[in-house]
Amino acid sequence: MIYLDPPTARVLDRASSSAGLVRFLHILHGSLQLPGVGRTIVGWIGVAMMVSCLSGLWLWWPTVGKWVRGLRWRRHRNTDSNLHHLLGFWIALPLFVLSLTGAWISFPAFFGSLVGQAPARGGVTGGAIGGGGRPLPARPLAKLRLPVGTVIELASGMTAGDLRSVAWPTDRSPAWTVTFANGEGRPVAVAVADATGATSPAAAQARPGQGGVARLMRRIHDGDDMGAVWQVIIFLGGILPAVLAVTGIIMWWRARGWKAELARKQRERRGVAAE
């Protein structure tokens, strides 16, 4: 990635598009930084989260009275139990959606077959395959026919807006992709063929097996163009499970204590009855 100053085109910074903390966290989230098996592990964690959400709602449901009783803050005398039940209820359904979409991304072949959109075997069509069956990244073309300035001028004829980025042609897609921001701040991409200079709206570059429903699943999971409210929910969906994990462990540990005490009293009662 090369960052330019918009008024002067002066180079401000250079950085690898596959390095940095954000990229590290992105890969950690998607595959635990474990090539090959990491994505499968993450997928099964998503399945476990879906089961946890459904079972959590079942356990949250009040056993006495109307269900609205479950929305009260003081259902228990312990603060951690109240936090667990109340936060767990409000995040359960959004977390189920995030877990489902995450599992879909991890197992595109299985879920794609359910909707008739199973990905093609072998990864990217026409792309080289690297170790572990993963497609190798596309390489920028070494020799170009159009200069960058001409490409931007051609793309500007198709849309209005501030220039945001320029993607180089690659060995898989020999066309430039020029992205502008329209009046609403949303990206508009224009493809410019390097060989002919022909322009056209750039098609969304979906990953293998991620067209149609699969692409919608990724949009929901990532929050792309889904509005600020859903993006805030996604943010909370990443934080609240940690709170639920801590409070859940505290509740489990406390339950071990009173169950052990109850078992001790029952043994004492049986001993007295036997005498």
C-alpha positions, -999 to 999 in steps of 0.1 A, spaced: 0 0 0 13 34 -10 -4 64 7 -5 97 -13 -13 133 -4 -45 140 -24 -36 176 -35 1 170 -45 3 132 -50 34 132 -27 41 98 -12 33 100 25 39 64 36 44 28 24 32 -2 42 26 -39 35 -11 -47 30 -6 -80 49 12 -67 79 4 -46 110 -17 -51 142 -51 -49 125 -41 -75 99 -27 -97 126 -59 -95 146 -80 -101 115 -61 -134 108 -63 -143 144 -100 -139 144 -105 -159 112 -80 -187 117 -62 -183 151 -30 -177 131 -30 -215 125 -26 -223 88 -48 -252 76 -67 -261 107 -73 -227 122 -104 -218 102 -120 -251 110 -114 -246 147 -130 -211 145 -159 -226 126 -167 -251 153 -163 -224 179 -191 -206 160 -212 -237 162 -206 -240 199 -216 -203 203 -249 -209 185 -257 -238 209 -247 -217 238 -270 -189 227 -300 -212 224 -293 -230 257 -286 -197 274 -321 -184 264 -336 -216 278 -318 -212 311 -327 -175 312 -364 -182 309 -381 -177 343 -394 -209 358 -421 -190 378 -443 -163 365 -443 -144 332 -412 -142 310 -410 -104 316 -398 -113 351 -365 -123 334 -359 -87 324 -356 -76 360 -322 -66 373 -323 -83 407 -332 -118 398 -304 -130 421 -286 -116 451 -252 -117 433 -242 -90 409 -224 -113 386 -254 -135 382 -276 -105 374 -251 -93 348 -249 -127 332 -286 -132 328 -294 -96 317 -265 -91 293 -268 -127 280 -305 -121 271 -299 -89 251 -269 -102 232 -281 -138 226 -299 -133 193 -273 -109 178 -246 -133 189 -264 -162 174 -265 -143 141 -228 -135 143 -219 -171 152 -240 -184 123 -225 -161 98 -190 -169 111 -196 -206 108 -209 -200 73 -176 -182 64 -156 -211 79 -176 -239 62 -187 -223 28 -189 -257 11 -214 -272 37 -236 -241 40 -233 -233 3 -247 -268 -5 -278 -261 16 -287 -231 -6 -273 -245 -39 -242 -222 -40 -214 -246 -31 -180 -232 -40 -161 -246 -69 -133 -271 -60 -98 -259 -62 -103 -224 -49 -100 -194 -72 -108 -203 -108 -76 -201 -128 -56 -191 -97 -24 -208 -85 -28 -230 -54 -3 -228 -26 5 -249 4 -26 -263 23 -48 -258 -8 -49 -221 -3 -49 -198 -33 -18 -178 -38 -22 -140 -38 -26 -122 -71 6 -105 -84 5 -69 -99 13 -67 -136 49 -58 -142 43 -40 -175 14 -16 -178 0 1 -209 -18 29 -192 -3 55 -168 -20 61 -135 -31 96 -144 -48 84 -176 -66 57 -156 -79 81 -131 -91 105 -158 -109 77 -176 -125 65 -144 -136 100 -134 -157 102 -165 -180 75 -151 -187 89 -117 -183 120 -95 -167 120 -61 -134 122 -42 -107 97 -52 -101 71 -25 -79 44 -39 -64 29 -70 -59 -9 -73 -32 -22 -98 -40 -47 -125 -30 -83 -116 -22 -115 -133 -58 -126 -125 -76 -94 -133 -58 -72 -159 -79 -42 -151 -74 -12 -128 -100 -6 -100 -104 30 -91 -126 38 -61 -144 71 -54 -165 83 -25 -200 94 -37 -220 122 -21 -231 99 7 -196 88 15 -201 53 0 -174 38 -22 -181 36 -60 -156 14 -79 -148 18 -116 -129 -8 -136 -105 4 -164 -91 -23 -187 -54 -17 -190 -52 -31 -225 -80 -10 -241 -89 18 -216 -125 6 -215 -144 16 -184 -172 -2 -166 -186 -5 -131 -163 -27 -111 -180 -59 -100 -178 -68 -63 -149 -92 -60 -163 -119 -39 -142 -147 -26 -146 -183 -39 -181 -195 -29 -191 -161 -15 -215 -148 -41 -252 -144 -33 -262 -156 1 -226 -163 12 -217 -127 4 -247 -115 24 -235 -136 53 -200 -119 52 -216 -85 50 -237 -92 81 -207 -107 99 -183 -78 90 -210 -50 91 -201 -36 57 -227 -11 46 -250 -24 74 -254 9 93 -240 22 125 -265 4 147 -256 -30 135 -219 -21 137 -223 -11 173 -241 -44 180 -211 -63 163 -187 -43 186 -207 -53 217 -209 -89 203 -171 -90 206 -170 -76 241 -200 -91 260 -190 -127 255 -159 -120 275 -181 -106 303 -204 -136 301 -174 -160 302 -161 -144 334 -194 -142 352 -203 -177 340 -171 -191 356 -178 -172 388 -214 -187 389 -201 -222 381 -175 -219 409 -200 -207 434 -224 -235 424 -197 -261 431 -195 -247 466 -231 -249 475 -236 -282 458 -207 -296 478 -223 -282 510 -257 -296 500 -241 -331 495 -224 -329 528 -256 -321 546 -274 -349 529 -248 -374 539 -251 -361 575 -289 -366 574 -285 -401 561 -260 -409 589 -284 -396 615 -313 -415 600 -293 -447 600 -285 -443 637 
